[in-house]
Amino acid sequence: MSKAVRLVTLALGVMFMAQGALARPSIAQYDEPKYPAGFTHFDYADPDAPNDGDINFQNYDELQSYDSMNPFLIRGAPAPDLKNLMFDTLMQRSWDELASEYPLIADDVNVAPDGKSAAFHINPKARFSNGDPITAVDVKYSYDTLASSHVSPIFNSQFANIRKATVVDRLTVRFDFKEARRDAPLIAGDLWVFSPKWGMKPDGTRPSFDKIATDPPLASGAYLIEQRKNDKQITYVRNPDYWAADLPARRGMYHFKRITFRLFTDHYTSLEDFKAGHTDMRVEYSSGTWARKYVGKNIANGSLKKGLFPDGPAQMQGIFMNTRRPQFADPRVRRALTLAFDYEWLNRLTFYGQYRRTGSYFQDSPFGATGVPDANELALLEPYRAELPAAVFGLMLRQPDTTPPRSIRANLREAQALLNEAGWNYRDGALRDANGTAMSIEIMDDQPGMDGVIMPFVQQLQTLGIQAHMRELDSALYGKRMDAFDFDMTTYIYSPVTIPGGELTRRFGSAAAAQPGSENFPGVKSKAADAMIDAALKANTLADLQTATHALDRILINGYYIVPEYYAPNTRVGYKARMGFPSVLPKSYYAEDWLLDYWFVKPVPATSAPTH
């Protein structure tokens, strides 16, 4: 049997075609995979770097403690980086291509001629952390679990196009797809694999998966849990028997022998801990902190360094409006609120010029819309012209700015006119609707540093007569309210993807708007958006995918669901001088995963022998 079979486009409309067994060690959504059969490692990995060294890392989200060892549940706060370090997937995506996967747990993929199924053959050497062989039964169990109601709906929706998993033989599992989409085999390849023995009791019984929260995972990844000191510290140790360490997709990864996470309650303490030399690496998300507070003797003497590393597609960060709330039902109101955000003032006085304005849901990628819609975009959009704003069919929207001759005062006048047009007028000391109800907006956040961004916006809203205020919550309560869509407005980030796919449904699909725990926080419910998402998921060529996302981008931007904020073109990293990194950077990456997966501790230089 070959080690893989690539996806091939049939010009006359058949989506996939298997031409026998092709000796290809990879699958690609479009075109050819970058790395050929027999490749030794990814270009951005350094297989010659040392594989020892212990490091200290900090929490990189807003969680101040953890209470769960299960990263797949909707409830609880999972231990930091648990999923990345302890769970392998069937195949490994490369970080320098749009969408290609290479052998990991699976060493062979056979896509059916009609594209409606894909069979994965499991490497006979694949093992769980306890030494048990990984079998097709285990893969099916992992899929069935992540497709069930016992996990967060984020995972349900991720694998929603898989109809079922079938055990073909001991080492072969077949996934049947609801639709023959080009990304379907790759989504199956993204499946995290864990053992049915995880959480099993001594008597052989196992609780339902949503009750497995405190048992250490019995999983497939490179690390084990060495110590859980308390709910603010956890240490992972590299599994010395990790079976996949020498696979091309893993060679040059996981150089650290031991990784200790320590969770801090505030940003100030975590920064001071780094400056004191107690933390080895730290991604900085505050422009002001980066510009003014990375000072001290350890930085002055060179034992701590600062680095800027180019990253790929930009995130979509903005102040999300919850359209489930009546005050945000009218798009004219939402448009008015975007006019109250003064990015230019913030970037000049607060951000030290480090950011760029976000103007697209697919910023800095080939999937974002520019200019006017071309003929192919218009063909997708035309059936929905009656329900869409006319602006969707014109020049791509530019975000309001206050660069002279524009000004925040002029923007607020325009905003006031839109609010009046929507039936909101200032009287009796507040902006009120026809029934006399005052417009009230609570902007919720769990990041202390965001008050410098949110409060100027609040002040502009108050200038318009809106009863606006900011509420800062702890991360646990914030997460619960977000899962329940219990907010007016909040700052949130849609993480970037190298190629749009299933996350579009989770973020912008109408069905997800009513599904607690989904990522459709704005509550987007649009037949036109659903149609563009469907076209993107069914795209048979890269050009078709770009056409669909361009059209979707226009619909979302002109729907004014988010007040777009800004993005950093570079990842800011503070690190000890002893830390090293590969000379080649991936094109797109999650910063913390890149640091933990590919960085290393540099060897200590040999000291010269004393002369006599």
N, C-alpha and C positions, 0 to 999 in steps of 0.2 A: 504494500500500500504506500502511496506517496505521502510525503510529510505535509502537504497542503494543496489546495486547489484554489486558484485565484478566481475572482469574479470577472465575468466577461459580458460585455454588452452585445446584444444581438440587434442589429440595425433595424430590423423590421418589427420591433416592439416587444420581443421576448426579453424580459429584464435580465435574467441570468442564464448562463449556458455552461454546462460542465462538459468540457471536451476531454473525456477520459480522465486519467489521473495525472495532473500536471505537477511536476516536482517543484512546487513553489512553497517556500516556508512562511507564507503570509497571505492575508486577504486585504483587499483595499476597496473602499467604497467607490472610488473613481480612479481611472487610469491605472498605472502600475505602482506597486509598492516601491519605495526608495531603496530598501535594502535587499540584496539578492540572496539566493540560497547560499548557505555557507558563510554568511557574514559573521563577524566575531563579536561585535558589540555596537551599540548606538554611538554615533559620532560625538554626542555630548556626554558620554560616559568615559571615565578614565580607569581602565582595568589595571593599570600599573600603580595606582595610588595605594598607600598603606591601608590595611584592613584592621586597624586597631585604634585604640583611643576611646576615651569616655567623654561625653559632652553633657552639658547642662543646657536645657532649652526652657523657654517660658511658654505659658499659654498664649496662643495667638488669636484667640477670639475673646469675647467678653465674658466667658464663663469664669467664675471665680472659684469654683469647686466642681467636682464630678461625683456622680452617684450611680453610674451605670457602666457595666462592661459590655454592653450590647449597643453597637452604633447604628442599629437598624430600626430601633423603636421610636415611636413618636413621643413617648414619655421619657423623662429623665435626661440627665446631662452626661453623655459618654466621656470616658477618659480621653485625653487629648491624643489625636492622631492614631487612634486605635485601629480604624479601618485601613489606613494606609500601611501601617507597620505589621499588622497581624493577619490580613486577609489578602490572598492572591486571587486574581481573576482567571478565567479560562485562558484568555490570551492577553497580551500586553500591547497597549497602544504606544506608538512612538510619539515623541514630543516635538518632532521636527517635520511632520507631515500633516495634511488635513485630516485624514482618516485612514490609517493602516494599522493592522494588528499582526503580532508575531507570536510564535509558540511560547506558551508558558505551561499551565497545567495541561492544556490540549496541545498535541503535536501534529494534528491533522484535521483539516476541515473540508468537508465535501458538501458543496451547495447544490441542491437539486436543480435540474434543468429549468423548471418553472419558477425557481426562486422562492418557493413557498415553504421550504424546509432547509435545514443545514444540520449535518451530522458531525459531531466533534469526537475525535478519538483522543483518549486520555493517555498521556505519557505513562508507560508502565512504571517509571521510576517515581512518579508523583506521590508525595506523602503528606499526611497531616503532621502537625507538630508532635503528636504522640507516637509517630512512626507508622500508623495505620496507612495502608495504601488508599489512594483516592480512586474511587470507582464511579461508574455511571450512576449508580444508586445514590451516591453522595451528591453528585451534581444535580440530579433530579430533585433530591430533597432540598437543596439550596434554592433552586428555582421555585419549587412549590411554596417554600416558606416566604420568599421575597415577593411572591405574587399574591400572598394571602392577606387577610385583614389584620393579621397579628403584627404587621410592621407599618412603618410610616408610609403614607400614600405616595411619597416621593419615589419610593422603590417600586410600588405597584405600577405607577405610571411609566417609570423608566422601562419596564419590561412588558408594557401593556400590549405590544404587538405580537408577543409570543402566545400562541394558543395553548400549547402544552409541551411538556418534555416527556420523552419516551425512552426507556432503557432498551437499547437494541441488543447489546451484549455487555459483558462485564466492564469493558473499557470504551464503549461507544454509547453516546446519548444523542438523540435527535430532537431538535426543536422545530416545531411546526408553527408557522407564522400566520397571523390573520390576513396580512397583506404582504405581497411580494415586493417589499421595499429594498432599496439598495443598502440601507443601513442595517437591515434586519440581522444578518449574520454577525455584524460587528457588535450590535447590542447584546446578542447572545454571548459573544466573546467577552463582554464586560461583566459577566455574572461573577459575583464573589462566591467563593466556595468554602463551606464550613461543614463540620462533621455532625451527623445526627446524634453523636454521643455528647455533644455540647449540652450541658445542663442535666445529663442523665443521672438519676439517683442510683445508689448502690443496689437497689432491688430491680433495676432495669427499667423503671418507669421514667418518663420524661414529662415535665410540665409543658404547657403550651408555650410557644416561643415568646409571646409577649410577657411571660413571667420569668424568663431567663434574663436577669439583669445584673446579678452579682457574681455569677460563675465566670471565671476566666475563659475566654474563647478557646475552643478546640478547633483551630483554624489552619490555614494553609500558607501563611505568610512567613517572612524572614525572621520575625522577632517573637520572643516570649515575654511574659510579664515576670520580672525578677522580684520586684518588691512594690507593695502598695503601702507607703508609710502612713498616709491619711488621705482625706478627700482633696488634698491640695498638692499631692506629690505622687508620682508613679515612675518606676524605672523599668525600661524594656532592655532586654539583653538579646543579642543576635543568637539565633539558634545555631549551634555548631554543627547540627545535622541537617541544616536546611538543604533540601535535595536540589533546588533549582539554582544554586549559587553560580554554577558554571554555564548556565544556558546563555546564549547570545543576548537575550532580552534582559538578563539580570547581571551579566558580567560588567563590572565597573559600578555597581550599585551597592548600597548598604555597607559603607566602609566603617561605620561606627560599631564598636563592640557593645557599647552600652549607652543608652539615651535616657536621661532623667528629665522629666518635665516637672516644673514647679509653677503652681498657679498663684498669681498675685491678685490682690483685691483692687488695685488701682494702677494706673499707668505710671504715676510718679515713682512708686516703690519699685516697679519692674525696671524702669529706666535706671534708677540709682543702683539697683542690683547689677545691671549690666556694666555700668560705669565703674563699679567697684571690682570688676573682673570675675564675678561669680557666674555669669552666663556667657556661653561661647558665641552664640549668634542671635541676632534679633532683627526681625523685619520691622521697619518703622513706618507707621501709617499716618503720622502727623507731620505736616510740612513745617509747622512752627517749631516743633520739637527737634526735627532734623536740622533746621537752620540755626537754632539758638542754644540747644541744650546738650548737644553732643560735645561737651567740653570737659576738661579735667586732666589730671596728671597722666592717667593711663592712655588717653587719646593724644596728649601732647608728647608723650615719650614713645609713641608708636606701638605700644602693646595692644591697643584697640584701634581698629580701622573703620573707615566709612567707605562704602562702595555703592555705585549706581550701576544697575544691570538692566539692559534693554529687555522689555517683555513684549509679548505678542498682542493679540486683540485686546482692546480696552474693556473693562467692566462697564456695566450700566449702573451707575450710582445716581440716585436721585431721591427726592422727597415724594414718596408714594402717596397718592390720594385714594382713599377707600371709597369707591363709587357705590358701595352698598349703603353708605350714609347718604341721607337725602340732600344735604348741602352740597354734595359733589355730583349730583345726578346730571346737572346741565353742563355740557362741555364748554359753554361760554364762561361759566364760573371757574372751571378748571384752567381754561386759558388765561383768565384774569390773574389767577394765582401764580402762574409762571412768570407774569410780568413783574411780580413783586420781588423776584429773586435777583439780586445785584451781584452777579458773578465777578464782573470786572473789578468792583470795589474790593471784594474778598480776596481775589488773586493778587491784587496790588498791595494790600495792606496786611493781609493775614497769611496768605499762602507763599509769599516770597517768590511769586512767579513760577512755582514748581508744577502747576497743573495746567491742563488744557480743558476747554469747555466740551462737555459731551453733547453731541447733536444727533446721535443715532443709537438705536438699540444694538447695532452691530458696528460700533465705532472702530475705526482703523482696521477694517477687514474688508474683503471683497464682497461681503454679504450686506453691507450697508448701502442705502439708497443715496444717490447724488443726482443733481440736475433735475431734469423732467423725466417722467416715465417713458421708456422706449415702447416700441410696438408690442413686444412680448409682455411687458408689465401691464400695458393697457388692456391686452386681451384677457388677462386674469382679473383685472379690476372692473372692467366694463359691466359685467352682470350685476354689480353691486353699487352702481353709480347712484341710484336713488337713495341709498342709506348712508352713503359716505359724504363727508364734506367736500366741497368743490376743490379745496386746496390739495387734496390727495392727488388730484390729476394735474397739478401744476408743479412749479419749482419746489424742490425739497425744502421744507421749512428750516429756517435759520432761527436759533434761539434768540430771545430778546437780549439786547445788550445795552450798556450805558456808555459806550464809547462816543465822545462828542462827534456830531451834534446831538446824539441821543443822550438821555439822562434818565435817572430813576424817577424824577418828577414827571417827565413825559410818559414814561411807562405806566406810572400809577394813574395818570389821567386816562390813559387808554384802558387800563384795568377797570377803573370806575365806570367808564361808559359801558363796558361789557357786562358788569354786574347790574347796572341799571337796566340794560336790555334784557337780562335774564330775570328781572323782577325783584332785584335786591336794591333797596334805596336807604340812604342814611337819614334816620330820624330818631328823635328821642335818645341821642347819644350812642347809637349803634346802627350797624347795617342790618336791615330787617326785610323779611319777605312780605308779601301782601297780607299775611295773617298777623303780622307784627312780631313774628319770632325772630330773635336776633341770631345772626350767624355766629356760631361758636366752633372753634377748631382747637383741638388738643394735638400737639405734635409730640409724639412719643419717641423716646430713644433710650438706649442703654450704654451709650458711649460718652463718658464725661467730656471728652475733648470736642464733641460736636456742638456744644453750646455756642461756641464762637461762630459757627455757621448758621445754626438755627435761630439764635436770638435776633440777629439783624433782620432775618426774614420775618420773624414774629413782629418786630417793630414796624415793618412795612405793611404787614397785614393789619395791624392795629391802626395805622394811618388811614387805611381804607374803611375803618369802622368795624372791623371783624374782631370779635372777642377771642383772641388767639393767645395761647400760652404753651410753654414747653413742659413736659413731664419726663423726668429721668427715672427709669426703673432699673432694678437689678436684672441681670441677664436671664434668670430663670423665669421671672414673671413676664418679662418682655417676650420670651419665647412662647409661653403659653398664650399670651394675648395675640401674638402673630398667628399662631396655629389656628386660633378661633376667629381670626379676622376682626378682633375687637380693638380697633383703633380708628382714628380719623386720618391722621397723616403720620408718616414715619420715614426716616432715612433708612434706605436699604440698598443692598448691592446685588444685582444679578451677575454672578461670576461669568467671566468670558468663556466661550467654547471655541475650539479651533474650527469646528464645522457645525452649523445648526442641525438639530435633529429632534429627538424626543422631548427635550426640555422645553421646546416651543409649546407643546400641549400642556405641560405642567404649569407654565408661566402665563400663557395667554389664551388657552382653550376655554370655551364657554363652560364645559362640564367641570373644569377645575375650579371655576369661580365659586361653586357651591360645595366644594369638597374641602372640609377642614384639614389643615396640614399640607395643603398643596402650596405651590409657589405663585399662584395667581392672586397676589396680594391686592392689586388694584381692582380686582373684580371685573376684568375685561370679559364682556359678553357681546360678541360681534360675529354675525354670520360671515361677514367678509373676512375677518381675521381667521376664523375657523377654516374657510376655504383656502386661504393663503398657506396656512399651516399644513393642510392636507396636501396641497400642491408641493410644498417643500418636502414632505415626508415621502411623496411618491415620485420625486424628481429622478429621472433616469440618467441625466447628465449633470455635470457641475454647472453648466450654463442655466439649465432649468432650475436648479436649486437657487442660484443667485437671483434669477428673475422672481421667484416666489418670495425670497426674503426681502428683496428690494421693495416689492409691493407691500409686504407685511410691515416693513419699517415705516413706510409712508402712512399706513393706516394707524399704527400705534402712536407715532409722533403727532399726527394731527388729531388723535383722540384725546390728547392732553391728560394722560393717566398719571404721568410722573412729571415733577419739576426736575428736569435734568440738571445734574450738578457738574461734576468734573472728574478727571482721571489723571493719573500720573503715568507718563510714558516710560518711566523707569522704576524698577524695584529698588527700594532703599534698604540696605543691609548694613548693620553694625556688626562687626565680628572681631574675634581675637586674631592677632597676627599669626598665631599658630595654625589657623584654619586655612585649608586650600580648597580650590574648586577647579573643575576641568577647564581647559583653555577654550573649548567650544561650548557655547550656550545653546540650550534648546530654543526653538522659536516661540513656544508658548508653554507656560508652566504655572502651577500654583507655587508661590514663593516658598512657603514653608516645606512643602513636599520636595522641592528641588534641593533645598538646603539639607534636609535629612536624608534624602535618597542618594545624592550624588557628591556632596561635599565630603571632605576628609580632614583628618589631623595630619599636618605635614610632619615628616620625619625630623627628629631633632638632629641638627648638624653635628657631625663628629668633631670633638674638640681636638685641637692640635696637641701633639705630645710635647711636653716641656723640653726646652733645649738646655744644654749644660755647657 
